[in-house]
Every structure is written in C-alpha cells, then in structure tokens.
Amino acid sequence: MEQKYIIAHNLTYIPKRGIIIYDGGKIELANLQRQILELFLSNNGAPVTKEALFELWPAQSIASEQQLATAISRLRKNFNQATGEPGVHFIKAVQNVGYEFIAHVQIVSNESTAEPDEPEHKSKASRLVQWLLLPIACVILTAIVSAFYFNKDLSEFTAGAAVGYVDSSNDKREPAFSSFSDEYAYGVKSDGDEYWHVLAFESSNAGSIEIIAPNADIREPVWIGKKQLLYVEKSAKSCELMQASLDYEQATYSSKPIISCNPASITIDIAYLKGDRILLAQIPPGNSQSQLYVYDYSTGELLSQRAPGKKGIGIYAVYTSPDGKFLTTLRTEDNFSTIVELYDSDNLYENLWRTDIDFTMFSIAMHNTYLVFKRDNGVFTGLKYHNLQLTPLITLTHPAYYPTYHPDGFAFIDGNFSASNLLMSGNKRMAPVNKPVTADESSANYLLAVHKNDIFYSSDRTGTNQIWKFDIDTDSHVQLTRAPLGVDALQMYISSDGSKCALIRRGRITLCDLTQKALTLGAQFEGRSPTFDSHSVLYIKEQDAQGVVYRMNPRTNEHHKVGLPPARRIANTEHGLFIQKQNIDGIWRVNDSDEERLIATNTTPLSFEWEIVGDSLYTQTTSDAQIKRFDIVTGDPLPVELNHQCNVVYGLAEDYCVRVARQRPKNRLMAISLDLNEQ
C-alpha cells in the first residue's frame, strides 16, 4: 500500500518517489526539500522548530539560519511552480520557533484513491446532481483560497537584507525575480556605458547572461516562465517588446520581437498578466497622459486600451497576483501627489480601489497585499493595503527604488549609494530604527552584550549597579540581578543558546546561568575572552606575558591547557573556533589540528576589535571606528550594512545594533536597525 498526501486539495505528494504531481506535470524535489516537506507532513500541522529542521542536514555539516531560510524558500518555489501561483504560501514562519505547514493535507492510499467502476445502471439524475454540485464546491474553494491570500500576515517582512550575490560596482534598476525558478535579472549600467543592458542569472551561485543590443537600451525584464524573459529594446528610432529564450549552459540567448512600442515615449513599463497577456504602459510624445494597453502574448493582438482619467507625468504597472490584478501609480502634473489605483486586467475602465498619497514614489504588490512606498521629508514608509485601509508596515531612512516581487517577500534597489546601488530583499523581521533602549537621563547605563532580541546592560537606576535586559520586541525592561555587583562597568559573553553567560569583572571571569527573569552568578577565576562550547568554557589566561588558552569544565571545576598558540582573543561559533593570535597579524580559523588565516588585518593586534555575527565577521579599528565585513567561510570582503556608530564588539545582532549616545555624565543606549546602510 503506497501512501500519498493530497495537499491543498489538488496537489499529490508521493513520499516514496519524492515528487509533487499537479495538473499538467510533476516536480521532483531535491533531497533536502523532500525531507523538510515530510517532516512538516509528519508533524500534523504543528509548528516545526528550527532545531528539528537543522537535524536534517548531514552530520558533517553545520546548518545556519541563512541555509535554512534558503531551503524553505526553494520548497516554497516548488509549490509556486506546482500551483502556477507565485502568491501561494503553504509554509508560514513562526517567530522564535520555526515554521508551520498551513496547507490542507489529506493522507490517502492507493486503495482509497482508486476510482471504482461506475455501475451501468447509475441514474442520469444522480450524475446531474454531481455536475450541479461541482461549481458550488469550486466557489467555496475559491473563497477559502482568497481568504487565505488576503489574510496573509506580512509582519515578518521588512527591508534591509542585502542580496549578497549582487555586486555594488554598477548602477542598477528594475530587478525581476522569477516565480517559476531560482532565476533573477536586473538592469545594469557600468561606468562609461551609454546604454543600459540586462543581466540574467539562473541562480545566485551561477554565472550571468548579458542581454545587450547595439545603440539601444535594454529595459524592463519580466519573467514569463523558466528560461523565458520579456524585455524592452528601445533606441532613438525603434522600440520593441522582445521575448528571450535563455541557454545558461552556453551562456547565450535567442530573442524575437513580439509587440512594437513607441520609441518617442517618455516612459515605458510592462507586466505579464494572468492568461498570457501583456500589459504595456507608455506616455506618447507630446502627451502628458499615460496610455494602458493589454495584448495577447501568443498573437500580439491588442485586446484593450485606455487612458487614465486624470493627467499625470508617469505611470508604473506591476504584475501582482494570479488573479490578474495590478497596481498603477500616477504622479500628477503638479508632482505633489500620486494616484494609486488597483485594476483587474479584464476591466481597465473601472478601478477596484483608489487613493491619493502625497509624495509617493513607487508601488508594488506582494501576495495580494499591496504595498506602497511613501516618501515624506526623505523618509520612505511602506504602507500595507488590506481591508480598504492603509497601515504602516516598514520605515526606511534612504530611498527605495524599483520595488518588486521576491520569493521571500519583496526586493528593491537601495538608493543610499549614489553610483553603486545595492539590490536589497525584504526577508527579515523589522528591527527598531533609532529606538531608545534607555531614555532616563538620571542613571548611568553601560552596554554589556546583545543576544538575538535581548539587549543586556548595567544601570544604577535603583541606586546600585545592576544588570538589566531589554526586549526589543516587547519594549520591556527586566532587572536580572538584585544584590550589589560592586563595579561600574562589565563585559558580558553569552552562549549561543542563551542559557549560559560569563561576566568580566576586574580581570576575573564570573560564570553565570541566565533565564528569562534572572541571572545567577557562579564560579569565578582569573582570565579573559571566555567563549562557550557544548560542555565547557574556553578562556585566555596571562602567563609569562603570553595569552595561554585554557578549557574549564563547569561541572568539575577543572582547568586544562589547550594546544593553541598564544592568543589575544578567541571565539567559538557554529563555523568553528576563531582565534586572534597574540603577535601575528590576522584572524585564524581552527578546526581539529588544522588552522588557516581567514583574513589579514594589516594592523597591530591592539588597534582593532572584531566580532562574528551570523555568517559575517566584522572588524572595527579603534582609531577611526572604521568597520569592515568579511564572509565567515571564505574571508572575502562583503558590503558593509552597518551604521558607523554601532558598537561592533558588544552591541551587534544579525538585524540591528546598539550604540551609546553620550549624555555626560550619563549614557543613553540606542538600538539601530542595520538597514540604515551607512558606511
């Protein structure tokens, strides 16, 4: 008996073969996506923790948060391909837990799915009843699916995560991510180039295909299928909508014109709509009024056209969802407001929704919840349209250009770089932006450590110096200690699971146990730079002017030397043990008996600090506070997505940092989102 799963009523998953069968084809899942899906299915709709998902990785490898997010994204894309609907999300992120499979699931066997022979004497009346019930069931199913789409919670998405595989050496525009595969494309213009061209990628770790034409701009890439791309080729004398077929193995493409456009148009925008239709928006010469055209993709036949009801200087049309709806934004002639309208491609004459917003720059749509970027005094606010209301969703302190669909949320060009824009994605939770941690000016506050959503600091607000914790999600302060600590400032190190900690007090290490509401002090011994592994504490102890590395077992209180070179600082992470040697330049990674220099700092050991967060290693020079960032695996330099005022050593988390705002003689702590992107 072969077991099968019916997912969302119309997809069939066969575990034995690892395939998803849908109307029109089948998808063979990669081994990791297959294991993740089967873990979801075996959990009967309950959330699956990240720890349980990490166990699916091979024993010899270490899974990271980014690797897990990528694996989940690829499984989501598999379902998008199977349903033909890029807005479908069967996997929901559960904050601080993991992920949950929210699609309807039914377990069947071959016997239960086999169709019995229909008796010849079955009445025509019963068959008629079945045919009458079928459209009713479809209407009910459509209502359920629509309710799921429009109730999608987008609070987990925000702006600020750089798409790491996009370089920052050229101007970019109009990013486009495929909902059919891992492909993506964007417009690029290098220094000295007169015309724009498009780079298309099969995936983030593959080479690109350059789409270019002599004496013409290549613009507006739009995905219409796997290895199939639409774009606009526009020169001074001609304008064509082109369809390209991509061959990644040969790094070549073939293209053909399908629809002509006006080369004298002021603006041209295209979108691919449900039912193999193409939407073209352009402003003809001598006319300030945008025109909308809908064409049949297969034949090039013009199906409908119209001009907006109010004159404007630009219109942007965006493909939104499988139901064929799209948004337009029309900047008025006075350039002081923008009209945002929602249309169905079957009816260009009556909008479904409209609003006027001051200083709006662009609009996008994501999973049937429509986002609008509003600019006001240099601040960009993302507004979510849902249930006929616009509510704030994200805030940016730098321009957001060309927002578009992204498999994990949305993407845009970060306009903080005048000549080298970065492509950013919105797949991280929103972190606070310039959010006060401590607002009282009557107490002295000292930053100790940051761990995930918690900021640890010491404060004398109760009259004696105590350790406090601030939760950035709930904006709540918790006093962790009660007895006087007897010192004015501390350093604090926290284990990866958040249950153990170590305080540095006057050249001595004090171990501690950490819970949500209390910090309990433990053993004390001389040393510095403590770091945790699964069963012990590594630390450095000065002996004969050398930083000797020791290992301490908290259960037995035994201390033993470790066979490592003299060190200034050590840090144990999921990527290995990292060491800054005492008198040798660089930061080294140690695995078993092997060691390699990850980066060379070209400075004296005392002139910089460093910290490892996620998949990045940050360094900060003590003289000018300059911050650099490196890949933790390869040591390659990466773009710095960090506010220059951040405290790298003690105040850095994956999506925010903490700085000390000096207010002498007292200190005030501020939480800063990494999406500020100030270098």
N, C-alpha and C positions, 0 to 999 in steps of 0.2 A: 504494500500500500504506500503510494508516494504522496507525501504531504505537500500541500500548496497553501499559499496565502493570497487571498483576494484583498488588495489594497485600494482604498477609495472607490470601491465598487467596480472598477473597470480595469485594474491592473492585476496581473497574476505574477507572483514571485514563486519560483521553484527552487528551494534551497539546495537540492541535490545537484542541480546544474548551475546554480548561481546566476539565473537570468530573470529579467523582468519582461513579461510578454504584454504587449499593448496592441491596440488596433492599428495594424499597419507594420508591425515589426517586433523586434526583441532587442534587449540590451543586455550584454554580458558584463556583469560587474567585475571590477578588479577585486583581487583577493581581500584587500583591507576594507573596501566598501561593502563587500559581501559579509564580512564578519561583523562590521558595525550594524548593518541592517538586521542581521539575525539576532544580535544582542538586543536591539530595540524590540524586535518582534517577540522574543522570549520574555521580555520584561512586562508584557501585557499592558502597555500604555503608561507605565510608571516612569518617572524620570530616571535616566541612567547617569551615574556620576562620572565625572571626568576620570577619576581613578580607575573605575571599571573599564572605561574605554582605553586608557593608557595600557592596560594589560594585554590588549590585542596586538601591540607592537612586538616584534621579535625580541627575545631576551637579550640579545647582544646590542640592541639599540636603545636609546633613551628618547621617549616621546616628549615633545614640547607642546605648549599651548598653541603655537602657530601651526605645528604639524597637524594637531587635532582639528583646528579650525579649517585647514585646507582639506583634510579628508572629509569633513562634514560638508563642506562646500561642494566637493566633487559628487558626493552622493545626492545632494540637492539638485545638481545639474542633471544627473541621471534621471531623476523624477521629472524635471522640467522637460527633458527630451521626450520621455515616455508619454507625458500628458500633452505635449505641444503647447504648454502654457508657462511662460517664464515667470509668472507671478505666483505659481504654486509653491507653498512651503509646507511640507509634511513634517519637518523637523524644527522644533522650537527650542531656542536657547533658554535655559532656566538659570537665572543669575545665582552665582555662588554654589551651584550644584553640578550642572552638566547640560544634558539635552534630553528632550522628550519627543517621542514619535506620536504625533497627534492625528494622523490619518485613521480613518475607519479600517479595521482589519478583521477578516474572517478566515478561520482555518478550515480547509476542506481537504478531502482525499479524492483519489481517482474515482472511487465508487460514488461519492456524493456529487461530483461534478459531471459524471457521465449522464447524458440525456437519454431517458428511457424512450423506447419506441412508442410512437403515438398510436393509440388504438384507431382502427379504421372507422369505428362507429362513433368517434368523438363528434359531438354535435356542432353545427355551424354557429349556434348561439353562444356556446362557451368560448369558441375562438373569437367571436365578435367582442365578447366582454374583455378578453385579454388584450385585444388591439385598442379598445377604448381606455383601458387602464394604463397602457404604456405611456401615452403622452402626459397623463396626470402624474405618473411617477417621475417622468423627466422634469416636469415643472417643479415638483417638490425637491428633487435633487439639485436643480439649478438654484433654488432659493437657499438651500443649505450651503452650497459652494459659495454663493455670493455673500452670504452672511459671514463665512469664514474669511473671505478676502477682505471685506470692509471692516472686520474687527481685528485685523492683524495689528498686534502691538509693536510699534516701531521704537519704543523707548530704549531698546538695546542698541540702536544705531546712532552714530554720531559722526562728525567729521574729525579728521586728524591723523589717521593711519596712512603713512606713505606707502604707496605701492612700490615695494623695494626694487622691483626689476625694471623700473622706468628710470632712465638716466636723467640728469638735470643739466645737460650740456646744451640743449636747444630749446627754442620756443616751441610750445605745443598747443594744440587746440583740438576740440571735438573728439574726445575719447569715446570709443564704442566697444562694449563688451558683449560677446555673443551669448545668447541664451540656449544655443544648440550644442556648444562645446566649450573648451577652455580658451578659445581664440579671442583676441582683442586687437584693436587697432587705434591709431590716433594720428592726427596731422602733425607734421613737424617741419620746421624751417631752420636750417643751420645758418650760422654767421656767413654772410657773403652770398647766400642764395636769394634769388629774386622771387622764386615761386615756391608755393607750398607743395609738399608731397605727403603721402600716407605710408606709414609702416604697419604691416600686418604680422601678427605673431600667432603661431599655432598654440603656444602655451608660454608660461612665464620662464621656462628654462630652455626655450628653443630659439633659434635664430629668426630673423625677420625677413619678410618680402617687401621690397620697396616698390610702391606703385607711383610712377612718375610719368610725365609727358612733357615734350619739348615746348617751351614758351607757354605753359598753361599751369594753372593752379589745380591741384587735386584736393578736393574738399569733401566734407560730409560723409565719412564712412558709415555705412549701415549694414548690419549682418542680416541676411535673409535665409541662411542655412549653413550647414557645415561646409567650410571652404568656399562659401559663396558670399560675395560682398557687393553692395551698391556704393557708388560714389559719384561726385560731380566733377567733371573735367571742364574747366572754364578758362577760355583765353579771351583776348580782345575781340576776336571775330566769331567764336563759336562757343556753344555751351551744350553739353550732352550729359544725361544721366547714363552712367556706364554700369554694366554688370561684369564682375570679375570672377573667374574661377581660379583658385589658388592651388599650386602644387608645391608643398613645403619640401618634399624630398629633392626636387630640382631647384628650389628657391626661385621659381618663375610663376608667371600668371598669364592668363589669356583674358581678353576683355572685348566687349562689344557694346555699341550704343543701343539703348532701348527707348529713350524718350528725349526729345530736344527741349532745351530751355532757352531763355533769352539772355544772350551774352552781355547785354547792356543793363541787366537787372542790378539793382543796388544791393539786394540781399537774396540769397537762395538757401532754402532749407528743405530737407527731405526726410521722410519717415516711411517705414514699412508697416502696413496695417494688416489686420486680420483679413483673410480671404484673398491673399495675393494681390493686394492693392498698394499703390504707391501714392503718398501724399507729397505734393510739391507746393511750397510757399515761396513766392518771389514778389519783389516790387518792380514793376516795369519802369523803364526810363520815363522821366517827365511826370511821374505819378507818385504821390506820397502814400498811396493806398496799396496795401498788400493784397495779393491775389492767392486764393487757395484752389488747387487742382487735385483731383483724385483720378488716377489712371489704373487701368488693368495691367498688372505686371506682365502677363503672358503675351498679350496682344499689343500693348501700348495704347489702347483705346482710351480716350478721355471719357470718364464716366460722369463727372460733375465738376462744377467750378462755382466760385462766388468771391465777392469782395467783402471784407469785414464792414460792419455797419458804421464804424467810426474811423476817421482817418488817423493814420499813425505813421511812424517812421521805421518800424521794423516788426517782424513777426517771427516767432520761433515755434515750430511744430515739433512735438515729441511723441514718439510711439509709447503708449502707456501699458496696455494690457491686452490679453487675448480677446476681450470683448469688443475691441475696435475703437475704444475711446482714446482721445488725445487732447492735450492741452495746447493752447496758444497764449502767448503773451504779446501784447501790442502796446508799444510805447507811444504815447500821444505826441502830437506835434509840438506841444509846449515843453515836452521832455520832463515834466514834473510828476507824471503818474503813469501807471501801467495798467492796462485792462487784461485781466487773466480770465480766460474762458475755457470751459470744458465742452467738447463736442463728441458726438458719435459720427463716425465716418460715413454712415448711411444717411445722415442729415446734416448738411453743412449750413443750413439756414436758421436753425433754432438751437441755441446753446443750452446745455443741460445745467450749467452753473456759471456765474459771472461775478467778479468782484473787482473793484478798483483799489490799487495799493500804491502809495507814494513810493517813489524811488526804487521800484522793483527792478532787478536786473534780469533774472532768468527764472524759468520754472521747469520743474521736472515732474515725473510721475514714478511711483515705486509701489508695486504690488497693489494697485488700485487705491492707494492712499496718496494723494497728490501733494507734493512739496513745492513750496515757493520760496525762493531766496529774496529777502527784502533787505535793501541797503539803506541805512539811515546814519548819517554822520560817520561814515567809514566802518560801521559795524554791520555785519551781514547776519541776518536771523533767518533760520529755516522755519517755515510755518507749515504745519500739517493740516490739510483739509480733510475733515471727516465729519459726517452727520451735519453738513451745512455750516460748519464752523471752522475757523482758522485758529489754531493754537500753536504757540511757540514750541519748537522741538529742539533746535540746536542754535548755538551762537558762535560766530566766527569773528575774529578781530582782524581778518585780512580778506581780500576779495576771493570769491569762489566763482570761477568761470567754467562754462560748458558742463554743468552737472548732467549726469546721465545714469542709466541703469547700470548696476553692478551686481554680480551674483550674490554677494553678501550684503547688499544694501544699495548704496549709490556711490558714484565717483565724481570727481570734479578736478579741474586744473587749479592748483593753489597759486593765486596771484601774488604771493608775498615776494616772489623773485622776479625782478623786472625783466631779465633776459634769459632766465633758465627755469621756467615753470616746472613744478613737480606735479605728477599725477597722484592724487590722493584718493583713498577709498573711505567709505563710511561704515566700517565693520567693527567698530569698537564702541563700548559704552561711553556715554558722555562723562567727562571728568570736569571738576569745577574750574572755572576760569577766574583767576584773581579773586579767589574766595577766601575771606578771612578765616583762619583757624582759631586764633585768639584775638579778640577785639579789645580786651581790657587793657588799659594803659597804666594801671596801678601795680601790675605784677611783672616780674622778670620771667620770660619764657625762653627755654633753650631746646632746640630741636635735637632729638635723640636718634630716631630711626623712622623709616616708613616701611610698612609691610602690607601689600595689597591695598585694602580700603582704609587702613588704620594709620594714623599719624601719632607717634609716641613723642612726648615732650615732657620736660620738667618745668614746674612752676611753683612760685612761692605765694600763690594767691590765698592759701589758707594760713599763712604765717610761717610755715615751714616748707622746705623744699620737698615736693612730692612728684611722683611720676603719674602722668595723665595720658589718656588715649582719646583721640578724636576720630570718629567715624565719619568719613566724607559723604556716605550715602544718607545717613540719618541726621547729620549735623549735631551729633550728641557728644558730650564730654563725659568720660568715666574716670574717676580717681582710682588708680590701681594700687597705690600704697597709702599707708596711714602713719606708720612710725617715721620720725625724722630721719632723713638719709645723711645729713651732716655734710653735704658737699653742694657746691653751687652749680656744677655742670658735669654731665656724664656723657659717655659714648655707649651706644646700645647695639647689639647684634642679635638677630632673631633667626631661628631655624626656618627652613623652607615651609614646614607645616604649621608654623606659628605657635607651637606649644612650648618651645624652649627659648631662652634668651640668655644673654651674657652682658653684664654691665662692666665698664671700665672706670674704676674709681682710684685715682692716685696711684696708677701703675699696678693695680691689682685687678684681677678678674673675679667677678662675683656671678656665679651661675644662678639662674632663676627659672621658675616654672611660670608659664603665662596662660591665663584663662581669659574669658570674655570680661570678667569683672575684677580680677585681682592679679597681682604679681607677687610671687613668694620667693624670697631670697634663699639661696642655698650655699654650696661650698665656695670658699674663697682661696685664691692662690695667686702668686705673682705671675705676671705675663701681660701680653697684649695681642691684638689681632686674632681673637677667637673666631672659629668657624666650625660648623656642625656637620657631622655625617650621621649615619643611621643610629650608631650606638655610642659615639664618643665625641669628644671635643678636641680639635686641633688648635694649638696656640703657639705663640713665639715667646721665648724667654731669653733674656740677655745673659750671656755667659762669656766672659773674657772679650767683651766688646763685639760679640757675634750674636746674631739673632738665630738661636737654635730652635728648631721646630719640635714640639712635644705633642704626645697624644695622652689625653686624660679620660679614664673610664669613670663616669659619674657613679656607677653602682658600687665599685670597689675603691674609689678614690685613689687609684694607682696612676702614676705618671711615667711615661716611657719616651725616650728619644725616638724620633722618626728619621729615617735615612734620607733627608732632604738637605740641599745646600742652605747655607745661612740666608735668612730671608728678612726683608723689611715688612712684608705683608703677605698673607695667604687668604684664599677664598675658595671654599668648596661649593661647587654648583652641580647641576644635573649634566653639565657639559664636561665635567672633570674638575681637577684641582688646579687652581691658578696661583702662581707664585711670582712675587716681585723680589728678585734676588737682592742681596744687601749691597753689593758694589758692582753689579753687572747690569748694563742697560737693558731695558725691555721688560715685558711681562711674559712669563712662560707658562705653558700648559703641561701638566704631568699626568701621565697615565701609566700605572704599574711602574716599570723601571725606565720607561721612555719619557723624554722631555723635549719640547720644542719651543722655540721662541715665537710667540704669536705675533707680537708687534714690537717694533723698536721705537722708543720714545725720543732718543737722541737728546736726552736731558739727564741731569743728575737725579738720583733716586729721591732726593728730598724736595725736588722742585715741582712735583706734580702728585695728584691723587687720582685714584681710579675706582670704578665700581662696575659690577656686572648686573644687568637687569634684563631679564628675558633672554633674547638671542643677541644682545649687543653689549659691548664693552665700552664704557665711557671713560675718558681721561680729562682732567682739568688741571691746568697749570696754576700754581699758587701765585705767580707774579701778576698775571693779567687776567686770570679766571677764564682763559680760552678753553672751550670744550671741543673735544673730538670724539668721534664714534666709530667703532670697528665691528665687523662681523665676528661673532664669537667662535665660529668654526674655522674660517679661512684667514681671519686677520685683516681682510680687505677693508679700506676706509668706506664709510657709508655717509649719506647725507645726515646732517645734524638736525633733529627735530626737537630742539630743546631750547627753552628760554635761557638767555645768558645769565640770568640772575639765579638760576637753580643751584641748589647745593647738591653737587653730584654725589658726595661721599655718603651723606646720611639722609638726604631728602628726595631720593629718586624712586619712583614706581614706574610701571610699564606705560601708564597713560596720564600721569600727572607728576608734578614735582612740588617741593616745598621750599620756599626761600624765607629768609629772616629779614623782615622790614625793620630797620633800625629806628627806634624812637628813644634816644638816650634819655635817662639811663636805663630804660626798659626796652625789651624786644617784643615785636609782634610777628607772629608767623602767618604766612600767606600760602595757600595752595594754588598752584598754577597748572593749567592744562598744557600738555605737550603740543597741542595743536596750534599754539602761538607761533611756532616755527621761526623764532628769532635766533639768528646766528651771531 
